[in-house]
Amino acid sequence: MSFTDSCSSCLARGIAPADTRTRGDRRVDGYRCPHCGHTWAVTRDLTAYSDIHARRAHHHARKAA
Ligand SMILES: [Zn+2]
């Protein structure tokens, strides 16, 4: 799963990440604009995904007393 981004220099859109790294709960996508050569990185928090797994893990039926 990859996220495209827009170049803040020449405003080109739909640029795919050239390099993706995961550090703990964070995912860092490195971009390089093919049009102007501008480089930047976007850090995304992955805790939203792990939260889903946590809820599933803790899910259990409550029985009426
Ligand atoms: Zn650009």
N, CA, C, O and the ligand as a Tripos MOL2 file, in Angstrom:
@<TRIPOS>MOLECULE
protein
  261   259    66     0     0
PROTEIN
NO_CHARGES

@<TRIPOS>ATOM
      1 N           0.8550   -1.1950    0.0000 N.3       1 MET1
      2 CA          0.0000    0.0000    0.0000 C.3       1 MET1
      3 C           0.8900    1.2440    0.0000 C.2       1 MET1
      4 O           1.7160    1.4270    0.8940 O.2       1 MET1
      5 N           0.7130    2.0870   -1.0040 N.am      2 SER2
      6 CA          1.5320    3.2880   -1.0820 C.3       2 SER2
      7 C           0.6500    4.5230   -1.2090 C.2       2 SER2
      8 O          -0.4640    4.4530   -1.7280 O.2       2 SER2
      9 N           1.1560    5.6450   -0.7320 N.am      3 PHE3
     10 CA          0.4040    6.8800   -0.7830 C.3       3 PHE3
     11 C           1.1100    7.8680   -1.7060 C.2       3 PHE3
     12 O           2.2830    8.1870   -1.5110 O.2       3 PHE3
     13 N           0.3900    8.3430   -2.7030 N.am      4 THR4
     14 CA          0.9740    9.3540   -3.5640 C.3       4 THR4
     15 C           0.8330   10.7180   -2.9050 C.2       4 THR4
     16 O          -0.0390   10.9280   -2.0620 O.2       4 THR4
     17 N           1.7110   11.6490   -3.3030 N.am      5 ASP5
     18 CA          1.6920   12.9720   -2.7090 C.3       5 ASP5
     19 C           1.9200   14.0140   -3.7970 C.2       5 ASP5
     20 O           2.2120   13.6820   -4.9460 O.2       5 ASP5
     21 N           1.7820   15.2770   -3.4140 N.am      6 SER6
     22 CA          1.9670   16.3710   -4.3650 C.3       6 SER6
     23 C           3.2730   17.0910   -4.0750 C.2       6 SER6
     24 O           3.6650   17.2560   -2.9200 O.2       6 SER6
     25 N           3.9510   17.5230   -5.1580 N.am      7 CYS7
     26 CA          5.2030   18.2630   -5.0110 C.3       7 CYS7
     27 C           4.8890   19.6850   -4.5700 C.2       7 CYS7
     28 O           4.0580   20.3590   -5.1780 O.2       7 CYS7
     29 N           5.5520   20.1400   -3.5140 N.am      8 SER8
     30 CA          5.2910   21.4840   -3.0070 C.3       8 SER8
     31 C           6.0670   22.5300   -3.7980 C.2       8 SER8
     32 O           5.8830   23.7310   -3.6010 O.2       8 SER8
     33 N           6.9370   22.0670   -4.6950 N.am      9 SER9
     34 CA          7.7620   22.9960   -5.4640 C.3       9 SER9
     35 C           7.1200   23.3470   -6.8110 C.2       9 SER9
     36 O           6.9730   24.5210   -7.1490 O.2       9 SER9
     37 N           6.7380   22.3150   -7.5780 N.am     10 CYS10
     38 CA          6.1490   22.5640   -8.8990 C.3      10 CYS10
     39 C           4.6890   22.1380   -8.9500 C.2      10 CYS10
     40 O           4.0470   22.2330   -9.9960 O.2      10 CYS10
     41 N           4.1570   21.6630   -7.8070 N.am     11 LEU11
     42 CA          2.7440   21.3160   -7.6620 C.3      11 LEU11
     43 C           2.3090   20.1140   -8.5030 C.2      11 LEU11
     44 O           1.1190   19.9410   -8.7660 O.2      11 LEU11
     45 N           3.2670   19.2830   -8.9260 N.am     12 ALA12
     46 CA          2.9000   18.0610   -9.6330 C.3      12 ALA12
     47 C           2.2020   17.1350   -8.6510 C.2      12 ALA12
     48 O           2.5730   17.0540   -7.4800 O.2      12 ALA12
     49 N           1.1770   16.4310   -9.1480 N.am     13 ARG13
     50 CA          0.4090   15.5710   -8.2540 C.3      13 ARG13
     51 C           0.5580   14.0940   -8.6280 C.2      13 ARG13
     52 O           1.0300   13.7530   -9.7130 O.2      13 ARG13
     53 N           0.1420   13.2300   -7.7000 N.am     14 GLY14
     54 CA          0.1610   11.7980   -7.9590 C.3      14 GLY14
     55 C           1.5460   11.1970   -8.0070 C.2      14 GLY14
     56 O           1.7790   10.2480   -8.7540 O.2      14 GLY14
     57 N           2.4730   11.7300   -7.2240 N.am     15 ILE15
     58 CA          3.8380   11.2180   -7.2010 C.3      15 ILE15
     59 C           3.9470   10.0750   -6.1940 C.2      15 ILE15
     60 O           3.6000   10.2330   -5.0230 O.2      15 ILE15
     61 N           4.4300    8.9280   -6.6590 N.am     16 ALA16
     62 CA          4.5730    7.7650   -5.7900 C.3      16 ALA16
     63 C           5.8750    7.8600   -4.9940 C.2      16 ALA16
     64 O           6.8630    8.4100   -5.4780 O.2      16 ALA16
     65 N           5.8720    7.3210   -3.7680 N.am     17 PRO17
     66 CA          7.0730    7.3660   -2.9380 C.3      17 PRO17
     67 C           8.2050    6.5570   -3.5460 C.2      17 PRO17
     68 O           7.9970    5.4440   -4.0300 O.2      17 PRO17
     69 N           9.4030    7.1250   -3.5170 N.am     18 ALA18
     70 CA         10.5700    6.4440   -4.0730 C.3      18 ALA18
     71 C          11.2040    5.5220   -3.0410 C.2      18 ALA18
     72 O          11.8800    4.5500   -3.3770 O.2      18 ALA18
     73 N          10.9650    5.8530   -1.7780 N.am     19 ASP19
     74 CA         11.5770    5.0560   -0.7130 C.3      19 ASP19
     75 C          10.6450    5.0390    0.4940 C.2      19 ASP19
     76 O          10.2140    6.0930    0.9610 O.2      19 ASP19
     77 N          10.3350    3.8530    0.9990 N.am     20 THR20
     78 CA          9.4300    3.7450    2.1440 C.3      20 THR20
     79 C          10.1140    2.9990    3.2790 C.2      20 THR20
     80 O          10.6430    1.9030    3.0950 O.2      20 THR20
     81 N          10.0930    3.6030    4.4370 N.am     21 ARG21
     82 CA         10.6970    2.9630    5.6050 C.3      21 ARG21
     83 C           9.7110    2.9570    6.7630 C.2      21 ARG21
     84 O           8.9020    3.8710    6.9190 O.2      21 ARG21
     85 N           9.7970    1.9170    7.5630 N.am     22 THR22
     86 CA          8.9360    1.8190    8.7360 C.3      22 THR22
     87 C           9.7920    1.8410    9.9880 C.2      22 THR22
     88 O          10.7120    1.0390   10.1460 O.2      22 THR22
     89 N           9.4750    2.7710   10.8730 N.am     23 ARG23
     90 CA         10.2110    2.8690   12.1360 C.3      23 ARG23
     91 C           9.2200    2.7960   13.2710 C.2      23 ARG23
     92 O           8.5320    3.7710   13.5740 O.2      23 ARG23
     93 N           9.1480    1.6310   13.9010 N.am     24 GLY24
     94 CA          8.2160    1.4830   15.0130 C.3      24 GLY24
     95 C           6.7930    1.6880   14.5560 C.2      24 GLY24
     96 O           6.2990    0.9620   13.6930 O.2      24 GLY24
     97 N           6.1270    2.6820   15.1350 N.am     25 ASP25
     98 CA          4.7340    2.9610   14.7930 C.3      25 ASP25
     99 C           4.6160    3.9610   13.6630 C.2      25 ASP25
    100 O           3.5100    4.3640   13.3010 O.2      25 ASP25
    101 N           5.7540    4.3700   13.0980 N.am     26 ARG26
    102 CA          5.6960    5.3840   12.0590 C.3      26 ARG26
    103 C           6.2220    4.8670   10.7340 C.2      26 ARG26
    104 O           7.1520    4.0630   10.6820 O.2      26 ARG26
    105 N           5.6140    5.3420    9.6810 N.am     27 ARG27
    106 CA          6.0160    4.9720    8.3350 C.3      27 ARG27
    107 C           6.4840    6.2490    7.6510 C.2      27 ARG27
    108 O           5.7780    7.2580    7.6490 O.2      27 ARG27
    109 N           7.6750    6.1990    7.0720 N.am     28 VAL28
    110 CA          8.2330    7.3690    6.4070 C.3      28 VAL28
    111 C           8.3320    7.1060    4.9110 C.2      28 VAL28
    112 O           9.0470    6.2040    4.4740 O.2      28 VAL28
    113 N           7.6040    7.9040    4.1290 N.am     29 ASP29
    114 CA          7.6500    7.7900    2.6790 C.3      29 ASP29
    115 C           8.5280    8.9050    2.1220 C.2      29 ASP29
    116 O           8.2670   10.0850    2.3550 O.2      29 ASP29
    117 N           9.5660    8.5270    1.3870 N.am     30 GLY30
    118 CA         10.4500    9.5160    0.7790 C.3      30 GLY30
    119 C          10.0670    9.7250   -0.6810 C.2      30 GLY30
    120 O           9.9150    8.7640   -1.4360 O.2      30 GLY30
    121 N           9.9150   10.9660   -1.0650 N.am     31 TYR31
    122 CA          9.4920   11.2810   -2.4340 C.3      31 TYR31
    123 C          10.5840   12.0630   -3.1720 C.2      31 TYR31
    124 O          11.3670   12.7980   -2.5710 O.2      31 TYR31
    125 N          10.6070   11.8790   -4.4910 N.am     32 ARG32
    126 CA         11.4850   12.7020   -5.3190 C.3      32 ARG32
    127 C          10.7030   13.0440   -6.5760 C.2      32 ARG32
    128 O          10.3130   12.1610   -7.3400 O.2      32 ARG32
    129 N          10.4820   14.3300   -6.7800 N.am     33 CYS33
    130 CA          9.6910   14.7780   -7.9200 C.3      33 CYS33
    131 C          10.4360   14.5200   -9.2290 C.2      33 CYS33
    132 O          11.5680   14.9730   -9.3950 O.2      33 CYS33
    133 N           9.8070   13.7940  -10.1640 N.am     34 PRO34
    134 CA         10.4450   13.5010  -11.4480 C.3      34 PRO34
    135 C          10.4860   14.7220  -12.3590 C.2      34 PRO34
    136 O          11.1690   14.7180  -13.3830 O.2      34 PRO34
    137 N           9.7550   15.7640  -11.9820 N.am     35 HIS35
    138 CA          9.6650   16.9530  -12.8330 C.3      35 HIS35
    139 C          10.7160   17.9970  -12.4740 C.2      35 HIS35
    140 O          11.3720   18.5500  -13.3570 O.2      35 HIS35
    141 N          10.8760   18.2660  -11.1830 N.am     36 CYS36
    142 CA         11.7990   19.3360  -10.7790 C.3      36 CYS36
    143 C          12.9140   18.8300   -9.8670 C.2      36 CYS36
    144 O          13.8320   19.5830   -9.5390 O.2      36 CYS36
    145 N          12.8450   17.5430   -9.4490 N.am     37 GLY37
    146 CA         13.9200   16.9940   -8.6290 C.3      37 GLY37
    147 C          13.7950   17.3160   -7.1580 C.2      37 GLY37
    148 O          14.6830   16.9800   -6.3750 O.2      37 GLY37
    149 N          12.7040   17.9620   -6.7650 N.am     38 HIS38
    150 CA         12.4910   18.2930   -5.3590 C.3      38 HIS38
    151 C          12.3040   17.0040   -4.5470 C.2      38 HIS38
    152 O          11.6100   16.0870   -4.9860 O.2      38 HIS38
    153 N          12.9170   16.9380   -3.3810 N.am     39 THR39
    154 CA         12.7830   15.7610   -2.5220 C.3      39 THR39
    155 C          12.1610   16.1590   -1.1900 C.2      39 THR39
    156 O          12.4160   17.2430   -0.6660 O.2      39 THR39
    157 N          11.3460   15.2660   -0.6590 N.am     40 TRP40
    158 CA         10.7370   15.4980    0.6490 C.3      40 TRP40
    159 C          10.2930   14.1650    1.2290 C.2      40 TRP40
    160 O          10.2860   13.1430    0.5430 O.2      40 TRP40
    161 N           9.9260   14.1930    2.4870 N.am     41 ALA41
    162 CA          9.5020   12.9720    3.1640 C.3      41 ALA41
    163 C           8.2280   13.2450    3.9470 C.2      41 ALA41
    164 O           8.0260   14.3390    4.4740 O.2      41 ALA41
    165 N           7.3750   12.2360    4.0140 N.am     42 VAL42
    166 CA          6.1260   12.3610    4.7630 C.3      42 VAL42
    167 C           6.0850   11.2460    5.8060 C.2      42 VAL42
    168 O           6.2100   10.0660    5.4810 O.2      42 VAL42
    169 N           5.9090   11.6440    7.0590 N.am     43 THR43
    170 CA          5.8240   10.6680    8.1410 C.3      43 THR43
    171 C           4.3670   10.4110    8.4920 C.2      43 THR43
    172 O           3.6000   11.3380    8.7500 O.2      43 THR43
    173 N           4.0070    9.1470    8.4970 N.am     44 ARG44
    174 CA          2.6260    8.8030    8.8200 C.3      44 ARG44
    175 C           2.5880    7.9030   10.0460 C.2      44 ARG44
    176 O           3.4220    7.0140   10.2160 O.2      44 ARG44
    177 N           1.6070    8.1560   10.8880 N.am     45 ASP45
    178 CA          1.4730    7.3850   12.1170 C.3      45 ASP45
    179 C           0.6920    6.1010   11.8320 C.2      45 ASP45
    180 O          -0.3910    6.1460   11.2500 O.2      45 ASP45
    181 N           1.2320    4.9840   12.2350 N.am     46 LEU46
    182 CA          0.5800    3.7080   11.9720 C.3      46 LEU46
    183 C          -0.2200    3.1920   13.1560 C.2      46 LEU46
    184 O          -0.7400    2.0770   13.1060 O.2      46 LEU46
    185 N          -0.3290    3.9780   14.2210 N.am     47 THR47
    186 CA         -1.0310    3.5080   15.4120 C.3      47 THR47
    187 C          -2.5020    3.2520   15.1150 C.2      47 THR47
    188 O          -3.1490    2.4790   15.8210 O.2      47 THR47
    189 N          -3.0390    3.8950   14.0760 N.am     48 ALA48
    190 CA         -4.4380    3.6760   13.7140 C.3      48 ALA48
    191 C          -4.6470    2.2240   13.3090 C.2      48 ALA48
    192 O          -5.6720    1.6190   13.6230 O.2      48 ALA48
    193 N          -3.6470    1.6700   12.5990 N.am     49 TYR49
    194 CA         -3.7670    0.2880   12.1560 C.3      49 TYR49
    195 C          -3.6410   -0.6740   13.3350 C.2      49 TYR49
    196 O          -4.4240   -1.6140   13.4660 O.2      49 TYR49
    197 N          -2.6520   -0.4290   14.1890 N.am     50 SER50
    198 CA         -2.4350   -1.3270   15.3210 C.3      50 SER50
    199 C          -3.6000   -1.2440   16.3010 C.2      50 SER50
    200 O          -3.8890   -2.2040   17.0160 O.2      50 SER50
    201 N          -4.2680   -0.0880   16.3290 N.am     51 ASP51
    202 CA         -5.4180    0.0550   17.2160 C.3      51 ASP51
    203 C          -6.5280   -0.9010   16.7870 C.2      51 ASP51
    204 O          -7.2330   -1.4620   17.6270 O.2      51 ASP51
    205 N          -6.6780   -1.0820   15.4810 N.am     52 ILE52
    206 CA         -7.6960   -2.0010   14.9800 C.3      52 ILE52
    207 C          -7.3850   -3.4240   15.4400 C.2      52 ILE52
    208 O          -8.2720   -4.1610   15.8700 O.2      52 ILE52
    209 N          -6.1070   -3.7960   15.3390 N.am     53 HIS53
    210 CA         -5.7150   -5.1380   15.7580 C.3      53 HIS53
    211 C          -5.9160   -5.3190   17.2670 C.2      53 HIS53
    212 O          -6.3410   -6.3780   17.7290 O.2      53 HIS53
    213 N          -5.6020   -4.2700   18.0140 N.am     54 ALA54
    214 CA         -5.7440   -4.3440   19.4710 C.3      54 ALA54
    215 C          -7.2010   -4.5530   19.8510 C.2      54 ALA54
    216 O          -7.5140   -5.3490   20.7370 O.2      54 ALA54
    217 N          -8.0910   -3.8320   19.1740 N.am     55 ARG55
    218 CA         -9.5060   -3.9740   19.4850 C.3      55 ARG55
    219 C          -9.9810   -5.3860   19.1680 C.2      55 ARG55
    220 O         -10.7830   -5.9660   19.9000 O.2      55 ARG55
    221 N          -9.4720   -5.9320   18.0610 N.am     56 ARG56
    222 CA         -9.8720   -7.2970   17.7070 C.3      56 ARG56
    223 C          -9.3570   -8.2860   18.7420 C.2      56 ARG56
    224 O         -10.0540   -9.2290   19.1180 O.2      56 ARG56
    225 N          -8.1340   -8.0610   19.1970 N.am     57 ALA57
    226 CA         -7.5280   -8.9780   20.1540 C.3      57 ALA57
    227 C          -8.2770   -8.9530   21.4810 C.2      57 ALA57
    228 O          -8.4150   -9.9750   22.1530 O.2      57 ALA57
    229 N          -8.7630   -7.7510   21.8490 N.am     58 HIS58
    230 CA         -9.4450   -7.6320   23.1270 C.3      58 HIS58
    231 C         -10.9490   -7.8790   23.0210 C.2      58 HIS58
    232 O         -11.6840   -7.8140   24.0070 O.2      58 HIS58
    233 N         -11.3750   -8.1610   21.8020 N.am     59 HIS59
    234 CA        -12.8160   -8.3530   21.6220 C.3      59 HIS59
    235 C         -13.2690   -9.6790   22.2480 C.2      59 HIS59
    236 O         -12.7130  -10.7370   21.9530 O.2      59 HIS59
    237 N         -14.2470   -9.6080   23.0810 N.am     60 HIS60
    238 CA        -14.8100  -10.8270   23.6330 C.3      60 HIS60
    239 C         -16.2680  -10.5840   23.9830 C.2      60 HIS60
    240 O         -16.6460   -9.4850   24.3880 O.2      60 HIS60
    241 N         -17.0530  -11.5810   23.8280 N.am     61 ALA61
    242 CA        -18.4950  -11.4350   24.0610 C.3      61 ALA61
    243 C         -18.8020  -11.2570   25.5490 C.2      61 ALA61
    244 O         -18.2420  -11.9330   26.4130 O.2      61 ALA61
    245 N         -19.7010  -10.3330   25.8050 N.am     62 ARG62
    246 CA        -20.1250  -10.1530   27.1880 C.3      62 ARG62
    247 C         -21.4330  -10.9130   27.4000 C.2      62 ARG62
    248 O         -22.4030  -10.7150   26.6690 O.2      62 ARG62
    249 N         -21.4450  -11.7470   28.3680 N.am     63 LYS63
    250 CA        -22.6580  -12.5070   28.6430 C.3      63 LYS63
    251 C         -23.4520  -11.8120   29.7560 C.2      63 LYS63
    252 O         -22.8940  -11.3760   30.7630 O.2      63 LYS63
    253 N         -24.7120  -11.7280   29.5520 N.am     64 ALA64
    254 CA        -25.5670  -11.1010   30.5540 C.3      64 ALA64
    255 C         -25.5770  -11.9600   31.8230 C.2      64 ALA64
    256 O         -25.7190  -13.1820   31.7650 O.2      64 ALA64
    257 N         -25.4240  -11.2960   32.9600 N.am     65 ALA65
    258 CA        -25.3670  -12.0390   34.2200 C.3      65 ALA65
    259 C         -26.7370  -12.6010   34.5940 C.2      65 ALA65
    260 O         -26.8750  -13.2550   35.6270 O.2      65 ALA65
    261 ZN          8.2510   19.0980   -8.5080 Zn       66 ZN66
@<TRIPOS>BOND
     1     1     2 1
     2     2     3 1
     3     3     4 2
     4     3     5 am
     5     5     6 1
     6     6     7 1
     7     7     8 2
     8     7     9 am
     9     9    10 1
    10    10    11 1
    11    11    12 2
    12    11    13 am
    13    13    14 1
    14    14    15 1
    15    15    16 2
    16    15    17 am
    17    17    18 1
    18    18    19 1
    19    19    20 2
    20    19    21 am
    21    21    22 1
    22    22    23 1
    23    23    24 2
    24    23    25 am
    25    25    26 1
    26    26    27 1
    27    27    28 2
    28    27    29 am
    29    29    30 1
    30    30    31 1
    31    31    32 2
    32    31    33 am
    33    33    34 1
    34    34    35 1
    35    35    36 2
    36    35    37 am
    37    37    38 1
    38    38    39 1
    39    39    40 2
    40    39    41 am
    41    41    42 1
    42    42    43 1
    43    43    44 2
    44    43    45 am
    45    45    46 1
    46    46    47 1
    47    47    48 2
    48    47    49 am
    49    49    50 1
    50    50    51 1
    51    51    52 2
    52    51    53 am
    53    53    54 1
    54    54    55 1
    55    55    56 2
    56    55    57 am
    57    57    58 1
    58    58    59 1
    59    59    60 2
    60    59    61 am
    61    61    62 1
    62    62    63 1
    63    63    64 2
    64    63    65 am
    65    65    66 1
    66    66    67 1
    67    67    68 2
    68    67    69 am
    69    69    70 1
    70    70    71 1
    71    71    72 2
    72    71    73 am
    73    73    74 1
    74    74    75 1
    75    75    76 2
    76    75    77 am
    77    77    78 1
    78    78    79 1
    79    79    80 2
    80    79    81 am
    81    81    82 1
    82    82    83 1
    83    83    84 2
    84    83    85 am
    85    85    86 1
    86    86    87 1
    87    87    88 2
    88    87    89 am
    89    89    90 1
    90    90    91 1
    91    91    92 2
    92    91    93 am
    93    93    94 1
    94    94    95 1
    95    95    96 2
    96    95    97 am
    97    97    98 1
    98    98    99 1
    99    99   100 2
   100    99   101 am
   101   101   102 1
   102   102   103 1
   103   103   104 2
   104   103   105 am
   105   105   106 1
   106   106   107 1
   107   107   108 2
   108   107   109 am
   109   109   110 1
   110   110   111 1
   111   111   112 2
   112   111   113 am
   113   113   114 1
   114   114   115 1
   115   115   116 2
   116   115   117 am
   117   117   118 1
   118   118   119 1
   119   119   120 2
   120   119   121 am
   121   121   122 1
   122   122   123 1
   123   123   124 2
   124   123   125 am
   125   125   126 1
   126   126   127 1
   127   127   128 2
   128   127   129 am
   129   129   130 1
   130   130   131 1
   131   131   132 2
   132   131   133 am
   133   133   134 1
   134   134   135 1
   135   135   136 2
   136   135   137 am
   137   137   138 1
   138   138   139 1
   139   139   140 2
   140   139   141 am
   141   141   142 1
   142   142   143 1
   143   143   144 2
   144   143   145 am
   145   145   146 1
   146   146   147 1
   147   147   148 2
   148   147   149 am
   149   149   150 1
   150   150   151 1
   151   151   152 2
   152   151   153 am
   153   153   154 1
   154   154   155 1
   155   155   156 2
   156   155   157 am
   157   157   158 1
   158   158   159 1
   159   159   160 2
   160   159   161 am
   161   161   162 1
   162   162   163 1
   163   163   164 2
   164   163   165 am
   165   165   166 1
   166   166   167 1
   167   167   168 2
   168   167   169 am
   169   169   170 1
   170   170   171 1
   171   171   172 2
   172   171   173 am
   173   173   174 1
   174   174   175 1
   175   175   176 2
   176   175   177 am
   177   177   178 1
   178   178   179 1
   179   179   180 2
   180   179   181 am
   181   181   182 1
   182   182   183 1
   183   183   184 2
   184   183   185 am
   185   185   186 1
   186   186   187 1
   187   187   188 2
   188   187   189 am
   189   189   190 1
   190   190   191 1
   191   191   192 2
   192   191   193 am
   193   193   194 1
   194   194   195 1
   195   195   196 2
   196   195   197 am
   197   197   198 1
   198   198   199 1
   199   199   200 2
   200   199   201 am
   201   201   202 1
   202   202   203 1
   203   203   204 2
   204   203   205 am
   205   205   206 1
   206   206   207 1
   207   207   208 2
   208   207   209 am
   209   209   210 1
   210   210   211 1
   211   211   212 2
   212   211   213 am
   213   213   214 1
   214   214   215 1
   215   215   216 2
   216   215   217 am
   217   217   218 1
   218   218   219 1
   219   219   220 2
   220   219   221 am
   221   221   222 1
   222   222   223 1
   223   223   224 2
   224   223   225 am
   225   225   226 1
   226   226   227 1
   227   227   228 2
   228   227   229 am
   229   229   230 1
   230   230   231 1
   231   231   232 2
   232   231   233 am
   233   233   234 1
   234   234   235 1
   235   235   236 2
   236   235   237 am
   237   237   238 1
   238   238   239 1
   239   239   240 2
   240   239   241 am
   241   241   242 1
   242   242   243 1
   243   243   244 2
   244   243   245 am
   245   245   246 1
   246   246   247 1
   247   247   248 2
   248   247   249 am
   249   249   250 1
   250   250   251 1
   251   251   252 2
   252   251   253 am
   253   253   254 1
   254   254   255 1
   255   255   256 2
   256   255   257 am
   257   257   258 1
   258   258   259 1
   259   259   260 2
@<TRIPOS>SUBSTRUCTURE
     1 MET1         2 RESIDUE 1 A MET
     2 SER2         6 RESIDUE 1 A SER
     3 PHE3        10 RESIDUE 1 A PHE
     4 THR4        14 RESIDUE 1 A THR
     5 ASP5        18 RESIDUE 1 A ASP
     6 SER6        22 RESIDUE 1 A SER
     7 CYS7        26 RESIDUE 1 A CYS
     8 SER8        30 RESIDUE 1 A SER
     9 SER9        34 RESIDUE 1 A SER
    10 CYS10       38 RESIDUE 1 A CYS
    11 LEU11       42 RESIDUE 1 A LEU
    12 ALA12       46 RESIDUE 1 A ALA
    13 ARG13       50 RESIDUE 1 A ARG
    14 GLY14       54 RESIDUE 1 A GLY
    15 ILE15       58 RESIDUE 1 A ILE
    16 ALA16       62 RESIDUE 1 A ALA
    17 PRO17       66 RESIDUE 1 A PRO
    18 ALA18       70 RESIDUE 1 A ALA
    19 ASP19       74 RESIDUE 1 A ASP
    20 THR20       78 RESIDUE 1 A THR
    21 ARG21       82 RESIDUE 1 A ARG
    22 THR22       86 RESIDUE 1 A THR
    23 ARG23       90 RESIDUE 1 A ARG
    24 GLY24       94 RESIDUE 1 A GLY
    25 ASP25       98 RESIDUE 1 A ASP
    26 ARG26      102 RESIDUE 1 A ARG
    27 ARG27      106 RESIDUE 1 A ARG
    28 VAL28      110 RESIDUE 1 A VAL
    29 ASP29      114 RESIDUE 1 A ASP
    30 GLY30      118 RESIDUE 1 A GLY
    31 TYR31      122 RESIDUE 1 A TYR
    32 ARG32      126 RESIDUE 1 A ARG
    33 CYS33      130 RESIDUE 1 A CYS
    34 PRO34      134 RESIDUE 1 A PRO
    35 HIS35      138 RESIDUE 1 A HIS
    36 CYS36      142 RESIDUE 1 A CYS
    37 GLY37      146 RESIDUE 1 A GLY
    38 HIS38      150 RESIDUE 1 A HIS
    39 THR39      154 RESIDUE 1 A THR
    40 TRP40      158 RESIDUE 1 A TRP
    41 ALA41      162 RESIDUE 1 A ALA
    42 VAL42      166 RESIDUE 1 A VAL
    43 THR43      170 RESIDUE 1 A THR
    44 ARG44      174 RESIDUE 1 A ARG
    45 ASP45      178 RESIDUE 1 A ASP
    46 LEU46      182 RESIDUE 1 A LEU
    47 THR47      186 RESIDUE 1 A THR
    48 ALA48      190 RESIDUE 1 A ALA
    49 TYR49      194 RESIDUE 1 A TYR
    50 SER50      198 RESIDUE 1 A SER
    51 ASP51      202 RESIDUE 1 A ASP
    52 ILE52      206 RESIDUE 1 A ILE
    53 HIS53      210 RESIDUE 1 A HIS
    54 ALA54      214 RESIDUE 1 A ALA
    55 ARG55      218 RESIDUE 1 A ARG
    56 ARG56      222 RESIDUE 1 A ARG
    57 ALA57      226 RESIDUE 1 A ALA
    58 HIS58      230 RESIDUE 1 A HIS
    59 HIS59      234 RESIDUE 1 A HIS
    60 HIS60      238 RESIDUE 1 A HIS
    61 ALA61      242 RESIDUE 1 A ALA
    62 ARG62      246 RESIDUE 1 A ARG
    63 LYS63      250 RESIDUE 1 A LYS
    64 ALA64      254 RESIDUE 1 A ALA
    65 ALA65      258 RESIDUE 1 A ALA
    66 ZN66       261 GROUP 0 **** ****
